[in-house]
Amino acid sequence: MIYSVFLWRKGFRRDDRVNYLLLLAAFGLHTTAMVQRGFSLNHCPVTNLYEATTFAAWTIVALYLVMGLWSRLRFLGAFASPILFGIGVFALMRGLDPLRDANQEATSIWTSLHAALMSLAYGGFGLSSVAALMYLTQENNLKFHKLRAIFSRLPPIQRLEMVVGRLLLAGFILLTIGLGVGAYDLAQVQDPQAYRGDPKIIWSAFVWLLYLGLLIMRWKFAQGGRRFALGAIGSFVFVLLTFWGSNLLSPLHNPAAPTRPKSFPQASAMSGSDTARGFHDTPRTTISPLNHSAFRRLSG
């Protein structure tokens, strides 16, 4: 991240090989740690907030390393490094990686596939927001006729806009497939109707509609440029700020989340035999023989 700040101050006038190599080395260490954790758990490590956060960060770096093979797109790393640093610091917060119960059931392959596809989708959305930030930076330099726009090695804004659109489309496809796999996995649960209205399901549907609206705005109504870039950044900021809360409130994704109170049968639903049994079981008040005469005098 420190080297990224250096590149910002120099106006991106030199090739970003150092930052690329640093992220490549970090990616190797991150991959090794994730593989070791996966073998220790016997499933893909994407089952809690800590694992989902680190997997999303790993996905962003993986996509950047592929796109960074083109030197003109290598400066994406300078924009992505501060975001990755913030995500990594957040993943170290206490409570995101609780201790696992030894008797906890193994995660199914469909659950792991669903979580992996969703994390890949969020990684695509994150990198698209980084490209959108590059677009706004280059547009601002051109608008105010700054010399750094001429001498910098940033790609032209037309190519950046194309990169934002393609990353959003790839992320949306992964998100759609991931939601489909999640729906199939939920159908295998013993009582899937119990999770109707789950906060994470509602949140995921809203995110899907949000990015669908962005794509329709881009390809159907040709709304590109600054508005499209701001939409990509704003949508990913919304995902970052609300993803963790929706997970914590979801009984489906977080067993410790509060659940809705169960409904109890009303008193009017009692059967006739139960009513009669309750009537006969009611204690009766009896008058002893000693008080019988006194009771007659008072009534007379």
C-alpha positions in Angstrom: 0.0 0.0 0.0 2.9 2.4 0.7 4.3 1.8 -2.8 0.8 2.6 -4.2 0.8 6.0 -2.5 4.2 6.6 -4.1 2.8 5.8 -7.5 -0.1 8.2 -6.9 2.2 11.0 -6.0 4.4 10.4 -9.0 1.4 10.6 -11.3 1.7 7.0 -12.6 4.6 7.9 -14.9 6.5 4.6 -14.5 5.6 1.0 -14.9 4.0 -0.6 -11.9 6.1 -3.8 -11.8 7.1 -3.5 -8.2 3.5 -3.3 -6.9 2.6 -6.2 -9.2 5.4 -8.4 -7.9 4.5 -7.5 -4.3 0.9 -8.5 -4.8 2.0 -11.7 -6.6 4.2 -12.7 -3.6 1.3 -11.9 -1.2 -1.1 -13.9 -3.4 1.2 -16.9 -3.1 1.3 -16.7 0.7 -2.4 -16.2 0.9 -3.1 -19.2 -1.4 -0.8 -21.4 0.7 -2.7 -20.4 3.9 -6.1 -21.0 2.3 -5.1 -24.4 1.0 -3.8 -25.5 4.4 -7.0 -24.3 6.1 -9.1 -26.1 3.5 -7.3 -29.4 4.1 -7.6 -29.0 7.9 -11.4 -28.5 7.5 -11.9 -30.9 4.7 -13.9 -28.4 2.7 -13.6 -25.0 0.9 -12.8 -22.4 3.6 -15.8 -20.1 2.9 -18.1 -20.9 5.8 -17.9 -17.9 8.1 -17.3 -14.2 7.8 -13.5 -14.4 8.2 -13.2 -17.0 5.5 -15.6 -15.2 3.2 -13.7 -12.0 3.6 -10.3 -13.4 3.0 -11.6 -15.4 0.0 -13.1 -12.3 -1.6 -9.8 -10.5 -1.1 -8.0 -13.5 -2.7 -10.4 -13.3 -5.6 -9.7 -9.6 -6.2 -6.0 -10.2 -6.2 -6.3 -13.2 -8.6 -8.3 -11.2 -11.1 -5.9 -8.3 -10.9 -2.9 -10.6 -11.5 -4.5 -11.9 -14.7 -5.4 -8.4 -15.9 -2.0 -7.0 -14.8 -0.4 -9.0 -17.5 -1.2 -6.0 -19.8 1.1 -3.3 -18.7 -1.5 -0.5 -19.2 -3.9 -2.2 -16.7 -1.2 -2.9 -14.2 -1.9 0.3 -12.3 -5.2 -1.4 -11.1 -3.0 -2.7 -8.2 -2.2 0.8 -7.0 -5.9 1.5 -6.7 -6.8 -2.0 -5.3 -4.0 -2.2 -2.6 -5.7 0.3 -0.1 -9.0 -1.6 -0.5 -7.4 -4.9 0.0 -5.5 -3.6 3.1 -8.8 -2.4 4.6 -10.5 -5.7 3.9 -7.6 -7.6 5.5 -7.6 -5.5 8.6 -11.4 -6.0 8.9 -11.0 -9.8 8.6 -8.7 -9.8 11.7 -11.5 -8.5 14.0 -12.5 -10.7 16.8 -15.6 -12.8 16.5 -15.4 -13.3 12.7 -13.7 -16.7 13.0 -15.4 -18.5 16.0 -14.1 -21.8 17.3 -15.7 -24.8 15.5 -17.6 -27.5 17.3 -16.0 -31.0 17.0 -19.4 -32.5 16.3 -20.3 -29.9 13.6 -21.7 -31.4 10.4 -19.5 -31.3 7.3 -20.4 -28.7 4.7 -21.9 -30.1 1.5 -20.3 -29.6 -1.8 -23.2 -27.5 -3.0 -22.8 -25.1 0.0 -19.0 -24.8 -0.7 -19.7 -24.2 -4.4 -22.3 -21.6 -3.6 -20.0 -19.7 -1.3 -17.1 -19.8 -3.7 -19.2 -18.5 -6.6 -20.6 -15.7 -4.5 -17.1 -14.7 -3.4 -15.8 -14.7 -7.0 -18.8 -12.5 -8.0 -17.9 -10.0 -5.2 -14.3 -10.1 -6.3 -15.4 -9.1 -9.8 -17.6 -6.3 -8.5 -14.7 -5.1 -6.3 -12.2 -5.0 -9.2 -14.8 -3.2 -11.4 -15.1 -0.5 -8.8 -11.3 -0.1 -8.8 -11.3 0.3 -12.6 -14.2 2.8 -12.2 -12.0 4.8 -9.7 -9.2 4.8 -12.3 -11.7 6.1 -14.8 -12.8 9.0 -12.6 -9.1 9.8 -11.9 -8.2 9.9 -15.6 -11.3 11.8 -16.5 -10.6 14.4 -13.8 -7.1 14.9 -15.1 -8.3 15.4 -18.7 -11.1 17.7 -17.6 -8.7 20.1 -15.8 -6.0 19.7 -18.5 -3.5 18.4 -16.1 -0.1 17.3 -17.5 -0.2 14.0 -15.6 -3.1 12.9 -17.9 -0.6 13.2 -20.9 2.5 11.7 -19.3 0.9 9.1 -17.1 0.8 5.4 -18.2 -2.9 4.9 -17.2 -5.0 3.4 -20.0 -7.4 5.7 -21.9 -10.8 6.3 -20.4 -12.6 4.4 -23.2 -10.7 1.2 -22.4 -11.3 1.7 -18.7 -15.0 2.1 -19.3 -15.0 -1.2 -21.3 -13.1 -2.9 -18.5 -15.7 -1.8 -15.9 -18.5 -3.1 -18.0 -17.0 -6.5 -18.7 -16.0 -7.0 -15.0 -19.5 -6.1 -13.9 -21.0 -8.6 -16.5 -18.7 -11.4 -15.3 -19.5 -10.7 -11.7 -23.2 -10.7 -12.4 -23.0 -14.0 -14.2 -21.1 -15.6 -11.3 -23.7 -14.0 -8.9 -26.6 -15.5 -10.8 -25.1 -19.0 -10.9 -24.2 -18.8 -7.3 -27.7 -17.8 -6.3 -29.0 -20.7 -8.4 -26.7 -23.2 -6.7 -27.7 -21.7 -3.3 -31.4 -22.1 -4.1 -30.8 -25.8 -5.0 -28.8 -26.3 -1.8 -31.6 -24.7 0.3 -34.1 -27.1 -1.3 -32.2 -30.0 0.2 -32.7 -28.6 3.8 -35.2 -30.5 5.9 -37.6 -27.5 6.3 -36.7 -24.9 3.6 -39.9 -22.9 4.2 -38.5 -22.0 7.7 -36.0 -19.7 6.0 -38.5 -17.8 3.9 -37.8 -14.1 4.4 -34.2 -14.7 5.6 -32.3 -11.3 5.7 -29.4 -12.7 3.7 -31.7 -14.1 1.0 -33.5 -10.7 0.7 -30.2 -8.9 0.6 -28.8 -11.1 -2.1 -31.9 -10.6 -4.2 -31.6 -6.8 -3.8 -27.9 -6.9 -4.8 -28.8 -9.0 -7.9 -31.4 -6.4 -8.9 -29.0 -3.6 -8.2 -26.3 -4.9 -10.6 -29.0 -5.9 -13.1 -30.1 -2.3 -13.2 -26.5 -1.1 -13.8 -26.1 -3.5 -16.7 -29.4 -2.5 -18.2 -28.4 1.2 -17.9 -25.1 0.5 -19.6 -26.2 -1.8 -22.5 -29.8 -0.9 -23.1 -29.8 2.9 -22.5 -26.1 3.6 -23.3 -25.6 5.3 -20.0 -21.9 5.1 -19.6 -19.1 7.5 -18.6 -19.1 9.1 -15.2 -22.6 7.9 -14.1 -21.8 4.3 -14.8 -18.5 4.6 -13.0 -20.1 6.2 -9.9 -22.8 3.5 -10.0 -20.2 0.7 -10.0 -18.4 2.3 -7.1 -21.5 3.0 -5.1 -22.9 -0.5 -5.6 -19.7 -2.1 -4.3 -19.6 0.3 -1.3 -23.1 -0.8 -0.5 -22.1 -4.4 -0.7 -19.1 -3.8 1.6 -21.1 -1.9 4.2 -24.1 -4.3 4.4 -22.6 -7.8 3.7 -21.5 -8.4 7.2 -24.7 -7.2 8.8 -26.9 -9.3 6.6 -24.8 -12.3 7.5 -25.0 -11.7 11.2 -28.8 -11.3 11.1 -29.3 -14.4 8.9 -30.2 -17.7 10.8 -29.4 -19.6 7.6 -25.8 -18.3 7.4 -25.2 -17.6 11.1 -26.7 -20.2 13.6 -26.2 -17.7 16.4 -28.6 -15.1 14.8 -31.9 -14.5 16.5 -34.8 -16.5 15.1 -38.5 -15.7 14.8 -40.6 -16.9 17.7 -42.6 -20.0 17.1 -46.3 -19.9 16.9 -48.3 -21.8 19.6 -51.9 -23.2 19.2 -54.6 -21.0 20.6 -56.9 -22.0 23.4 -59.9 -22.0 21.1 -58.3 -24.9 19.2 -58.8 -27.3 22.0 -60.9 -30.3 21.3 -64.2 -31.0 22.9 -62.9 -33.9 24.9 -60.0 -31.8 26.2 -62.5 -29.1 27.3 -64.6 -31.7 29.0 -61.6 -33.2 30.7 -60.5 -29.8 31.9 -64.0 -29.1 33.3 -64.2 -32.4 35.2 -60.6 -31.9 36.5 -61.6 -28.6 38.1 -61.6 -28.9 41.9 -65.1 -28.6 43.4 -66.0 -26.6 46.6 -67.7 -28.8 49.2 -69.6 -27.8 52.4 -68.7 -29.9 55.5 -71.6 -31.2 57.7 -70.5 -29.0 60.6 -71.1 -25.8 58.6 -74.3 -27.1 56.9 -76.6 -25.9 59.6 -75.0 -22.5 59.8 -75.3 -22.2 56.1 -79.1 -23.0 56.3 -79.6 -20.3 59.0 -77.9 -17.7 56.9 -79.9 -18.6 53.8 -83.1 -18.7 55.7 
